[in-house]
Structure formats: C-alpha cells, structure tokens
Amino acid sequence: QASGTPFTSREMMEALPFNADSSLAEDVLEGKDVEGPTLEATQILRECRKVIQPDEEELSVEEMKNGFRRWNEKTSTSPSGLHLGMYKCLTEPNEQEEEKTYLLETITGIVNTAFKAGVTLKRWCKVNNVLIEKDTNNPTLHRLRIIHIIEADYNLATKILWARRTMPRAEKAKVLADSNWGSRRSRSAQDTSTVKELHYDIAHLRLHEYASMENDAKACYDRMVPNLIMLISRSFGISRGACRSVGKTFQRTRHHLTTKNGISKESFGYSNEKPIFGSWQGATKSVVNWVLTSSIIQNIHQATTEGATFQSTDGEIEVRQSTVGFVDDNNNCVSQLRGQGSIVEKLKNSAQKWERLLYATGGMLELSKCFTYVINWEQDDEGRHKISDKMQAITIQESQTGQTKEINQKSTGESHKTLGCYKSPAMNMKAQAEDTTKKAEKISQLTCSYGLSANTSRLAYQSMYLPAVTYPLTSSYMSKRVLNKAQAKATRRFLRCHGFNPHMPRIVAYAPKLLGGLGMQRMYTTQGVRNMTQMLKHIRAGTTIGKLFRIAISWLQRWAGIGHCV
C-alpha cells in the first residue's frame, strides 16, 4: 500500500535498504545534513540522528524464559509448527530442569547469533496471513484486517529488544513526543480525551479562537516502510546487527493466506518488480515502530507549524501543542486571539504539513473521513459571546494523487466519537449521555435475561457492566439528573438479579458494603471521583495535562471574580 511514497522510490531503496545498513544510514545517524526526495523526507532523515547509544547486550536466558512464561498459550504462533506450548513447557518448574535449561540456552544462543551476525533463519521467513472481516458478512478486500502469524521465538526476541528495552530507555531520555499518548507506559486513551476536553474548556474560558482537524489514517501498520523504520530503530538504540536481521526477514519472508479452508500452498513476498511493505500487524515490534515513527513526525510538526498555545492568566504556565495523538487517532490544532486574521488558514497549513509528513513515512490520510471544527466568537446585541455558526471549510492537497480535496466541517455542536468518548467544541454532552444510557440498558438487559444466579449476576455487574458504562466518565461532566436517568433501568434490573427488591432505597443500594450497603455504584459519584483523580494525578505529577488543568483553573478563577480559590 505504501508504494510510491518517498522512501519506496528506487533511488531511496538503493541508498537506504531494508536493513538500514548503508553509507546514507551512517551519515544520518551521525547527524550529517542529508537530502531526501521531498522536504518532509529530508526533515525526517535529519530528525533520525542517533539519540540513544546502541544496545549491544545479548538477550539473556532469563528474559526469554520470562517472556514465554507470561505469554498466553492460546495465542496463535509459529507457522513452522513449533507451537507456543512447546516453549512454555520449558518454563514449568518440574522435572528435567537441566534439559530444559539447556534447550532454553540453545534457543537464546541461536537468536543472539542471528542478531549479532545480522542474518535471518529460514523458518522466520514464513508468515501466515489471517484475514478477518472488520464488518460481519462483508469480505471485501478493503474491509479486511490482516493479522500476521509469526514464529514465537522471533516475535518474543524482537519484543524484548524493541518494547522492553528500547521504550524504557527512550522514555528515560525524554526523546519521545509529549503529544504522543498511545502504547506508552502511564499514558492512556482517557488521557487523550482529557487533553481534547481541556483544549475546548480553555478556548471557552479565554474566548480565543480554536480550530482542529480530526484525522483518519489508513492502515498505519500496513503502510510502514521497513527501511525507514529500521533507520529510526537504529537511531533509538537498536543494534546494527538486530536491524540487519529484521530487515532481511522483511525482505525474504513468504506470506501464506489462512482461511477456514486451510493454509494456501502458494505464497507471495517482496521482489524488486513487486515490492511489498508494512511492519506486520501481529508483530509486537510494530507497535513500538509506530510510536517511534509518529514521535519523530510529531516533533517535526511541532517545530514547523504554529499549533495551539494555552497560557495561564499570569503567563507563568504555557503549553503549546500542534498535534494530539493516540496510535493512529490524531488531530491537528491551532489557536489565536480574536482579530488576528483567519484561523482557518493556519489550520490548513497545519493539516497539510501533517498530511505530507505522514505520506513521507508511507502513511496516508483518508481525507473523505477527516473533518474540522472551528471555534469563532461573536457577540449578540447585549454583548454576550457565543460561538459563530459560520462554516469555513478548508482544502488539502493529497500527496499521492495531487488532487485537492475539501475537508468536511462539522458544526461545533455536533459530537463525534473519539477513543470511546463523545466530544464537541460546544461542550455538548447530549450524545455522550444517550450513548451511556443505551449501553447501560443493553448490557443490563442481556445480562439479566439469562436467569443467572445472584453471585453470577454480581460478577457480571462488576466485570461487564461497570467497565463499559463508566469508561467515558473520566473526561465527561454530565449532570446528576442525566446520569441518574441513564442508570435507572439498569439498577432496577441488577437489583432484581441480585435477589433484592428493585425498589430498594438507593441510599442502601449505593452504600459501601462496609457500612451494610450493596456496594453498587452511582454513576454521578463515580464521575466526580474519576474527574478529581485525573486532575490531581496529573497536577501532582507535573505532566502536560496537569499544566492544562492549572491553566483552566486560573481562567476559571478570573471568571469567578471571588477572592478565595475556586
């Protein structure tokens, strides 16, 4: 899918092969000024200077043993037939310890030798592609998700190098983009939703103009280019030998299709005439590769576009962000004071830059699914401010085709679903309330219609109902009346399933078990606890979200017009 993007051209493939072992790669890592086929490709290459010293330490037997022991045996692995269960047997603490240790040492030694010499194994170069329908009974090619079934020892070894070693080192060195929230320790999708909510809050409190574009990226893992991701991996400390081994595996792998009828005998793979790209969805290192790649282009985007700036009332706290991303869910944002020209033009420049940076890495935006929000303020006859309903669409040039396409603009009152939560710049919680109500009624009805025992229904309440309906509450602020109504039917059903009168006083139902209550949760209370926990956690940790909270509080204090702290 990435064919035709800058790093897949014949010239770049010759100068920068899949194993990222060439004179160009060495020049890039040493920080020399190099030129790419496009401006964005050049910027990416210059950002790929070596930021972390290479990790030359070999994999230990203990690392491999722990990895196999923790791995869920139900996971599909190893087209060669060396099932994960065979490896897990070597980690069980029972008889024949010497033989097991010897086999683990042999497996680890084979992997270390391959990575040190920069070679691959024949069985590593066979991958089974499982095609899964994204939509039920819709097997069209563009709606299939491809999962790659990979050799267990290879997948674990790359997981240790990329995920368990490189990511902690990158976090410690603080070289990852601060606006990248996905697949990183101590960061979550709820944090991303909170950032977006705080952007809208501060725009309202400051009465400044704000615009954002919600991006829809096409198949991010399947469009990653191996020569670029190996170069980026080397810049973040993966050894030269390991990158050479993985690069050769990419280039020599034969892919077999897996269906309900079996595994195909015919296969396909990379060739100079018909090259294929992608980082393999199902490989653990793919997640890290995307984090590293997206961090690089986010850093470039932050340095080359205006972005959105948020300041406290005294100017002591300032946060500037041009993107907010969670894996492939990303948005671009800009802001300005009123009367500083067209904010739409700034958003267009920001969005166009992101589109070109993403295209340079092999990615692509589905522009027909992207949309924008624009917050402009106007005053009514009485001097009250309200959001303008004026529609101001932007156009983006698609790098692959050169066509200029108009991006859909949504009304600020129209909510959109992002990472499981409904958000709108007009601070409208209606869509979120409706979704929470539907979810509560659906789950409670399904759970309570099977005649479950009281104990089983309590388990279903705790493990199914509560996680589903309370998930969006961390970044929501629905009223008490709305949330009480949302959970009313569900609470009655669960009380009946638990063996109690459905009209039991709610003060008893929601009271903690320690005080003689049933320990059920009132959603309004849960929302308040999670809001407060989220705010205190980030303020005390001094994170960017904590700074945004403090900025919002400072403006709220000014609007309150009172002497004591709000």
C-alpha positions as CSV (number, residue, x, y, z in Angstrom):
1,Q,0.0,0.0,0.0
2,A,2.9,2.3,0.6
3,S,4.3,2.0,-2.9
4,G,5.1,5.4,-4.4
5,T,5.8,7.2,-1.2
6,P,9.2,8.9,-0.9
7,F,11.2,6.2,0.9
8,T,10.0,3.5,-1.5
9,S,11.5,5.1,-4.6
10,R,14.2,3.0,-6.4
11,E,16.8,5.6,-5.6
12,M,16.0,5.6,-1.9
13,M,15.7,1.8,-1.7
14,E,19.2,1.6,-3.1
15,A,20.6,4.2,-0.8
16,L,18.7,3.0,2.2
17,P,18.0,-0.8,2.1
18,F,15.6,-2.7,4.3
19,N,18.4,-3.4,6.9
20,A,19.3,0.3,7.2
21,D,23.0,-0.6,6.7
22,S,24.5,1.8,4.2
23,S,26.6,4.9,3.9
24,L,23.5,7.1,3.9
25,A,22.2,5.5,7.1
26,E,25.6,6.1,8.8
27,D,25.5,9.8,7.7
28,V,22.0,10.2,9.0
29,L,22.9,8.6,12.4
30,E,26.0,10.8,12.7
31,G,23.8,13.9,12.3
32,K,25.1,15.0,8.9
33,D,23.0,17.1,6.6
34,V,21.4,14.8,4.0
35,E,18.8,15.3,1.4
36,G,15.7,13.3,0.8
37,P,13.4,13.1,-2.2
38,T,10.9,15.7,-0.6
39,L,11.2,18.4,2.0
40,E,9.4,16.2,4.6
41,A,11.6,13.2,3.8
42,T,14.6,15.4,4.4
43,Q,13.2,16.7,7.7
44,I,12.6,13.1,8.8
45,L,16.1,12.0,7.9
46,R,17.7,14.9,9.8
47,E,15.5,14.0,12.8
48,C,16.8,10.4,12.7
49,R,20.2,11.3,14.2
50,K,21.4,8.9,16.9
51,V,19.6,9.9,20.1
52,I,20.3,6.8,22.2
53,Q,23.6,4.8,22.1
54,P,23.2,1.3,20.6
55,D,22.2,-1.6,23.0
56,E,24.7,-4.3,22.2
57,E,23.8,-6.5,25.2
58,E,22.7,-10.0,24.2
59,L,19.3,-11.4,25.2
60,S,19.5,-13.4,28.4
61,V,18.0,-16.8,29.0
62,E,16.0,-15.3,31.9
63,E,14.4,-12.7,29.5
64,M,13.4,-15.4,27.1
65,K,12.1,-17.7,29.8
66,N,10.0,-15.0,31.5
67,G,8.7,-13.9,28.1
68,F,7.5,-17.4,27.2
69,R,6.1,-18.0,30.7
70,R,3.9,-14.8,30.6
71,W,2.7,-15.4,27.1
72,N,-0.9,-16.6,26.8
73,E,-0.8,-20.1,25.3
74,K,-3.9,-19.6,23.3
75,T,-2.0,-17.1,21.1
76,S,-1.6,-18.3,17.5
77,T,2.1,-18.5,16.6
78,S,4.8,-20.3,14.6
79,P,3.9,-21.4,11.1
80,S,6.7,-23.9,11.4
81,G,4.7,-25.9,13.9
82,L,6.9,-25.0,16.9
83,H,3.8,-24.1,18.9
84,L,4.0,-21.7,21.8
85,G,3.0,-24.5,24.2
86,M,6.3,-26.3,23.4
87,Y,8.2,-23.2,24.5
88,K,6.1,-22.8,27.6
89,C,6.8,-26.4,28.7
90,L,10.4,-25.3,29.1
91,T,9.4,-22.7,31.7
92,E,7.4,-25.1,34.0
93,P,9.2,-25.7,37.3
94,N,9.1,-29.5,37.5
95,E,11.4,-32.4,36.5
96,Q,14.3,-32.3,33.9
97,E,15.4,-28.9,34.9
98,E,18.9,-29.4,33.3
99,E,17.5,-30.4,30.0
100,K,15.0,-27.5,29.9
101,T,17.7,-25.0,30.8
102,Y,19.9,-26.4,28.1
103,L,17.2,-26.1,25.5
104,L,16.4,-22.5,26.5
105,E,20.1,-21.7,26.3
106,T,20.2,-23.1,22.9
107,I,17.2,-21.2,21.7
108,T,18.6,-18.0,23.2
109,G,22.0,-18.6,21.6
110,I,20.5,-19.1,18.2
111,V,18.6,-15.8,18.4
112,N,21.7,-13.9,19.7
113,T,23.9,-15.4,17.0
114,A,21.4,-14.4,14.3
115,F,21.0,-10.8,15.6
116,K,24.8,-10.4,16.1
117,A,25.7,-11.6,12.7
118,G,22.8,-9.8,11.0
119,V,21.3,-12.9,9.5
120,T,17.8,-14.4,9.5
121,L,16.6,-18.0,9.8
122,K,14.6,-19.9,7.2
123,R,11.7,-20.6,9.5
124,W,11.5,-16.9,10.5
125,C,10.8,-16.1,6.8
126,K,7.4,-17.9,6.7
127,V,4.3,-15.9,7.8
128,N,0.7,-16.9,7.7
129,N,-1.7,-14.0,7.0
130,V,-5.1,-14.4,8.6
131,L,-7.8,-12.2,7.1
132,I,-10.5,-11.0,9.5
133,E,-13.7,-9.2,8.5
134,K,-14.0,-5.7,10.0
135,D,-17.7,-5.8,9.2
136,T,-19.7,-9.0,9.6
137,N,-20.5,-10.7,6.3
138,N,-18.6,-8.0,4.3
139,P,-15.5,-9.8,3.0
140,T,-14.5,-7.0,0.5
141,L,-10.7,-6.6,0.3
142,H,-10.5,-3.1,1.7
143,R,-12.6,-4.1,4.8
144,L,-10.4,-7.0,5.9
145,R,-7.9,-6.8,8.8
146,I,-4.7,-8.7,8.2
147,I,-3.1,-10.4,11.2
148,H,0.3,-11.9,10.7
149,I,1.1,-15.2,12.4
150,I,4.9,-15.2,13.2
151,E,7.4,-17.5,14.7
152,A,7.2,-17.4,18.5
153,D,10.9,-17.1,19.3
154,Y,11.4,-14.3,16.7
155,N,8.4,-12.4,17.9
156,L,9.5,-12.6,21.5
157,A,13.1,-11.7,20.8
158,T,12.1,-8.5,18.9
159,K,9.5,-7.7,21.6
160,I,12.3,-7.8,24.2
161,L,14.6,-5.6,22.1
162,W,12.0,-3.0,20.9
163,A,9.4,-3.0,23.7
164,R,11.1,-4.0,26.9
165,R,14.5,-2.4,26.3
166,T,14.2,0.5,23.8
167,M,10.9,2.0,25.0
168,P,12.0,2.5,28.7
169,R,15.3,3.9,27.5
170,A,13.5,6.4,25.2
171,E,11.1,7.4,28.0
172,K,14.0,8.0,30.4
173,A,15.9,10.0,27.8
174,K,12.7,12.1,27.1
175,V,13.1,11.9,23.3
176,L,9.5,10.8,22.5
177,A,6.9,13.4,21.5
178,D,5.0,14.7,24.5
179,S,1.8,14.8,22.4
180,N,2.0,11.1,21.7
181,W,-0.2,9.2,24.1
182,G,-0.6,5.7,22.6
183,S,1.2,2.5,23.5
184,R,3.3,4.2,26.3
185,R,3.6,3.4,30.0
186,S,1.4,5.6,32.3
187,R,-0.5,7.0,29.3
188,S,-4.0,6.1,28.2
189,A,-6.8,6.8,25.7
190,Q,-8.6,8.6,28.6
191,D,-5.7,11.0,28.8
192,T,-6.0,11.8,25.2
193,S,-9.8,12.5,25.6
194,T,-8.9,14.7,28.6
195,V,-6.5,16.8,26.6
196,K,-9.1,17.4,23.9
197,E,-11.7,18.3,26.5
198,L,-9.3,20.8,28.2
199,H,-8.5,22.4,24.8
200,Y,-12.2,23.1,24.4
201,D,-12.5,24.3,28.0
202,I,-9.7,26.8,27.8
203,A,-10.9,28.1,24.4
204,H,-14.3,28.9,26.1
205,L,-12.7,30.4,29.2
206,R,-10.3,32.6,27.3
207,L,-12.7,33.3,24.5
208,H,-10.0,32.7,21.9
209,E,-10.3,31.2,18.5
210,Y,-9.5,27.5,18.2
211,A,-9.6,25.1,15.2
212,S,-8.8,21.4,14.9
213,M,-8.8,18.7,12.2
214,E,-9.6,15.1,13.2
215,N,-7.6,12.8,11.0
216,D,-8.4,9.3,9.8
217,A,-5.2,7.4,8.8
218,K,-5.3,4.4,6.5
219,A,-3.9,1.1,7.9
220,C,-0.9,2.6,9.7
221,Y,1.0,-0.6,10.4
222,D,0.4,-2.0,6.9
223,R,1.8,1.2,5.3
224,M,5.0,1.5,7.3
225,V,8.2,1.3,5.2
226,P,10.8,-1.2,6.6
227,N,13.9,0.8,5.5
228,L,12.7,3.9,7.3
229,I,11.5,2.1,10.5
230,M,14.9,0.2,10.7
231,L,16.7,3.5,10.4
232,I,14.5,5.0,13.1
233,S,15.1,1.9,15.3
234,R,18.8,2.3,15.0
235,S,18.5,6.0,16.0
236,F,16.7,4.9,19.2
237,G,19.4,2.4,20.2
238,I,18.5,-0.9,18.4
239,S,21.8,-2.6,17.4
240,R,23.0,-2.6,13.8
241,G,23.0,-6.4,13.8
242,A,19.5,-6.7,15.0
243,C,18.2,-4.3,12.4
244,R,20.1,-6.1,9.7
245,S,18.5,-9.4,10.8
246,V,15.0,-7.9,10.9
247,G,15.4,-6.1,7.6
248,K,16.5,-9.3,5.9
249,T,13.5,-11.1,7.4
250,F,11.2,-8.4,6.0
251,Q,12.7,-8.8,2.5
252,R,12.8,-12.7,2.4
253,T,9.5,-13.6,4.0
254,R,6.9,-15.5,2.1
255,H,3.3,-14.9,3.1
256,H,0.7,-17.6,3.0
257,L,-3.0,-16.9,3.3
258,T,-5.0,-18.6,6.0
259,T,-8.8,-19.2,5.6
260,K,-11.3,-21.6,7.1
261,N,-10.3,-24.0,4.2
262,G,-6.7,-24.1,5.4
263,I,-3.4,-22.5,4.6
264,S,-2.5,-21.8,1.0
265,K,0.3,-23.6,-0.7
266,E,1.1,-20.7,-2.9
267,S,2.7,-17.6,-1.3
268,F,3.8,-14.1,-2.1
269,G,6.7,-11.9,-0.9
270,Y,8.9,-9.0,-1.7
271,S,10.5,-8.6,-5.1
272,N,12.1,-5.7,-6.9
273,E,9.3,-5.8,-9.5
274,K,6.5,-6.1,-7.0
275,P,7.8,-4.8,-3.6
276,I,5.5,-5.1,-0.6
277,F,5.8,-3.0,2.6
278,G,4.4,-2.9,6.1
279,S,5.5,-3.7,9.6
280,W,3.2,-6.7,10.1
281,Q,0.1,-6.3,12.3
282,G,0.6,-9.1,14.9
283,A,4.3,-8.4,15.4
284,T,5.0,-6.8,18.8
285,K,7.7,-4.5,17.4
286,S,5.2,-2.9,15.0
287,V,3.6,-1.1,18.0
288,V,6.9,0.4,19.0
289,N,7.9,1.2,15.5
290,W,4.8,3.3,15.1
291,V,5.4,5.0,18.4
292,L,8.9,6.0,17.3
293,T,7.9,7.0,13.8
294,S,4.9,9.0,14.9
295,S,7.0,10.7,17.6
296,I,9.5,11.9,15.0
297,I,6.9,13.4,12.7
298,Q,5.1,14.9,15.7
299,N,8.3,16.6,16.8
300,I,8.8,18.0,13.2
301,H,5.2,19.1,13.0
302,Q,5.5,20.9,16.4
303,A,8.7,22.7,15.2
304,T,7.4,23.8,11.8
305,T,3.7,24.8,12.5
306,E,2.1,27.4,14.7
307,G,-0.1,25.0,16.8
308,A,-2.3,25.9,19.7
309,T,-0.9,27.9,22.7
310,F,-2.5,27.9,26.1
311,Q,-1.4,30.3,28.9
312,S,-2.4,30.9,32.5
313,T,-3.7,34.3,33.5
314,D,-0.4,35.4,34.9
315,G,1.6,33.9,31.9
316,E,3.7,31.7,34.1
317,I,2.4,28.4,32.7
318,E,2.3,27.8,28.9
319,V,1.6,24.8,26.9
320,R,2.0,24.6,23.1
321,Q,0.6,21.7,21.1
322,S,0.2,21.2,17.4
323,T,-1.0,17.6,17.5
324,V,-2.7,15.2,19.9
325,G,-2.3,11.6,19.0
326,F,-3.2,8.1,20.3
327,V,-1.7,5.5,17.9
328,D,-3.3,6.3,14.5
329,D,-6.0,8.5,16.1
330,N,-4.6,12.0,15.6
331,N,-5.7,15.6,15.4
332,N,-4.1,18.9,14.5
333,C,-4.9,22.0,16.4
334,V,-4.3,25.8,16.2
335,S,-5.4,28.7,18.3
336,Q,-5.1,32.5,18.3
337,L,-6.6,35.6,20.0
338,R,-9.5,37.2,18.3
339,G,-8.8,39.6,15.5
340,Q,-5.5,38.0,14.3
341,G,-6.6,37.0,10.9
342,S,-8.1,33.8,9.6
343,I,-7.6,30.8,11.8
344,V,-8.8,28.6,9.1
345,E,-5.7,29.4,7.0
346,K,-3.5,28.4,9.9
347,L,-5.4,25.1,10.3
348,K,-5.0,24.4,6.6
349,N,-1.2,24.9,6.8
350,S,-1.0,22.7,9.9
351,A,-3.2,19.9,8.3
352,Q,-1.3,20.0,5.0
353,K,2.0,19.6,6.8
354,W,0.8,16.6,8.8
355,E,-0.6,15.0,5.6
356,R,2.8,15.4,3.9
357,L,4.8,14.1,6.9
358,L,2.5,11.1,7.2
359,Y,2.8,10.4,3.5
360,A,6.6,10.6,3.7
361,T,6.6,7.7,6.3
362,G,4.5,5.6,3.9
363,G,1.1,6.6,5.5
364,M,-1.9,8.2,4.1
365,L,-5.0,10.1,5.3
366,E,-8.5,9.1,4.3
367,L,-9.4,12.7,3.6
368,S,-13.1,11.9,2.9
369,K,-13.4,10.8,6.5
370,C,-11.4,13.7,8.0
371,F,-13.3,16.7,9.4
372,T,-12.7,20.0,11.1
373,Y,-14.0,22.1,14.0
374,V,-13.7,25.9,14.1
375,I,-14.5,27.9,17.2
376,N,-15.0,31.6,16.3
377,W,-16.7,34.0,18.7
378,E,-19.3,36.7,18.1
379,Q,-21.3,39.0,20.3
380,D,-25.1,39.4,20.4
381,D,-26.9,42.8,20.9
382,E,-26.4,42.5,24.7
383,G,-22.7,41.9,24.5
384,R,-22.8,38.2,25.3
385,H,-20.4,35.9,23.5
386,K,-21.4,32.9,21.6
387,I,-19.8,30.5,19.0
388,S,-20.3,31.6,15.5
389,D,-22.2,29.3,13.2
390,K,-20.2,30.4,10.1
391,M,-18.9,27.5,8.1
392,Q,-15.3,27.8,6.8
393,A,-14.2,24.6,5.0
394,I,-10.5,24.0,4.2
395,T,-8.9,22.2,1.3
396,I,-6.0,19.8,1.4
397,Q,-3.8,18.5,-1.5
398,E,-3.5,14.7,-1.4
399,S,0.2,13.9,-1.9
400,Q,-0.3,10.6,-3.6
401,T,-2.7,11.8,-6.3
402,G,-2.0,15.6,-6.3
403,Q,-5.8,16.2,-6.1
404,T,-7.2,19.0,-3.9
405,K,-10.0,17.9,-1.7
406,E,-12.3,19.8,0.5
407,I,-12.5,18.7,4.1
408,N,-15.9,18.4,5.8
409,Q,-16.5,20.9,8.6
410,K,-18.8,19.8,11.4
411,S,-20.8,22.2,13.5
412,T,-19.3,22.9,16.9
413,G,-22.5,21.4,18.5
414,E,-22.2,18.1,16.6
415,S,-20.4,15.5,18.7
416,H,-18.0,12.9,17.3
417,K,-16.8,9.7,18.9
418,T,-13.1,9.5,19.6
419,L,-11.5,6.8,21.7
420,G,-14.8,5.7,23.2
421,C,-16.0,9.1,24.2
422,Y,-18.2,11.7,22.5
423,K,-16.7,15.2,22.3
424,S,-17.9,18.5,20.8
425,P,-16.3,22.0,21.0
426,A,-19.7,23.4,22.1
427,M,-19.3,21.3,25.3
428,N,-22.4,19.4,24.4
429,M,-22.8,16.1,26.5
430,K,-26.1,15.1,24.9
431,A,-24.6,12.4,22.6
432,Q,-22.5,11.0,25.4
433,A,-25.5,10.8,27.7
434,E,-27.5,9.0,25.0
435,D,-24.7,6.5,24.4
436,T,-24.2,5.8,28.1
437,T,-28.0,5.3,28.6
438,K,-28.2,2.9,25.6
439,K,-25.1,1.0,26.7
440,A,-26.4,0.6,30.3
441,E,-29.8,-0.6,29.2
442,K,-28.4,-3.0,26.6
443,I,-25.8,-4.7,28.9
444,S,-28.2,-4.9,31.8
445,Q,-31.0,-6.4,29.6
446,L,-28.6,-9.0,28.1
447,T,-27.1,-9.9,31.4
448,C,-30.4,-10.2,33.3
449,S,-32.3,-12.2,30.7
450,Y,-30.4,-15.4,31.1
451,G,-31.6,-16.3,34.6
452,L,-28.2,-16.0,36.2
453,S,-27.7,-16.8,39.9
454,A,-27.2,-13.9,42.3
455,N,-23.5,-14.4,42.6
456,T,-23.0,-14.7,38.8
457,S,-25.1,-11.5,38.2
458,R,-22.9,-9.7,40.7
459,L,-19.8,-10.8,38.8
460,A,-21.4,-9.7,35.5
461,Y,-22.2,-6.3,37.1
462,Q,-18.6,-5.8,38.2
463,S,-16.7,-7.2,35.2
464,M,-19.0,-6.3,32.3
465,Y,-21.4,-3.5,33.2
466,L,-19.3,-1.1,35.2
467,P,-16.2,-1.1,32.9
468,A,-18.4,-0.4,29.9
469,V,-20.6,2.4,31.3
470,T,-18.1,4.2,33.5
471,Y,-15.2,4.3,31.0
472,P,-16.1,7.7,29.4
473,L,-16.7,9.3,32.8
474,T,-13.1,10.3,33.4
475,S,-13.3,13.1,30.8
476,S,-17.1,13.8,31.0
477,Y,-19.2,16.1,33.1
478,M,-22.8,15.0,32.7
479,S,-25.4,16.3,35.2
480,K,-26.7,14.3,38.2
481,R,-30.2,14.2,36.7
482,V,-28.9,12.8,33.4
483,L,-26.7,10.1,34.9
484,N,-29.4,9.0,37.4
485,K,-31.8,8.6,34.5
486,A,-29.2,6.8,32.4
487,Q,-28.7,4.1,35.1
488,A,-32.2,3.9,36.5
489,K,-33.5,0.9,34.5
490,A,-30.1,-0.9,34.7
491,T,-30.1,-0.5,38.5
492,R,-33.6,-2.0,38.9
493,R,-32.7,-5.0,36.7
494,F,-29.5,-5.7,38.5
495,L,-31.2,-5.4,42.0
496,R,-33.7,-8.0,40.8
497,C,-31.0,-10.3,39.5
498,H,-29.0,-9.9,42.8
499,G,-32.1,-11.2,44.6
500,F,-33.3,-7.8,46.1
501,N,-36.4,-5.7,45.7
502,P,-35.8,-3.5,42.7
503,H,-37.4,-0.6,44.6
504,M,-34.9,-0.8,47.4
505,P,-33.9,2.6,48.7
506,R,-31.0,3.8,46.6
507,I,-29.1,5.0,49.6
508,V,-28.8,1.4,50.7
509,A,-28.0,0.1,47.2
510,Y,-25.2,2.6,46.7
511,A,-23.8,2.5,50.2
512,P,-20.5,0.6,50.7
513,K,-20.6,-3.0,51.9
514,L,-18.5,-2.0,54.9
515,L,-21.5,0.0,56.1
516,G,-24.1,-2.6,55.3
517,G,-24.9,-1.4,51.8
518,L,-24.8,-3.4,48.5
519,G,-21.8,-1.6,47.1
520,M,-23.3,-0.6,43.8
521,Q,-22.0,2.5,42.1
522,R,-23.8,5.8,41.5
523,M,-22.5,7.0,38.2
524,Y,-22.6,10.7,39.2
525,T,-20.4,9.9,42.2
526,T,-18.1,7.8,40.1
527,Q,-17.8,10.6,37.5
528,G,-16.8,13.1,40.2
529,V,-14.2,10.8,41.8
530,R,-12.7,10.0,38.4
531,N,-12.6,13.7,37.4
532,M,-10.9,14.6,40.6
533,T,-8.5,11.7,40.5
534,Q,-7.5,12.5,36.9
535,M,-6.9,16.2,37.8
536,L,-4.9,15.5,41.0
537,K,-2.8,12.7,39.4
538,H,-1.6,14.9,36.6
539,I,-1.1,18.1,38.6
540,R,1.0,16.3,41.2
541,A,3.0,14.5,38.5
542,G,3.7,17.8,36.7
543,T,2.6,16.4,33.3
544,T,1.4,18.4,30.3
545,I,-2.2,17.5,31.2
546,G,-1.5,18.8,34.7
547,K,-0.4,22.1,33.3
548,L,-3.5,22.3,31.1
549,F,-5.6,21.7,34.2
550,R,-3.8,24.5,36.1
551,I,-4.3,26.9,33.1
552,A,-8.0,26.1,33.0
553,I,-8.3,26.7,36.8
554,S,-6.5,30.0,36.6
555,W,-9.0,31.3,33.9
556,L,-12.0,29.9,35.9
557,Q,-10.7,31.8,38.9
558,R,-10.7,35.0,37.0
559,W,-14.2,34.5,35.6
560,A,-15.5,33.6,39.1
561,G,-14.4,37.0,40.4
562,I,-14.0,35.9,44.0
563,G,-11.1,36.3,46.4
564,H,-10.9,32.7,47.6
565,C,-9.8,29.8,45.4
566,V,-12.5,28.1,43.4
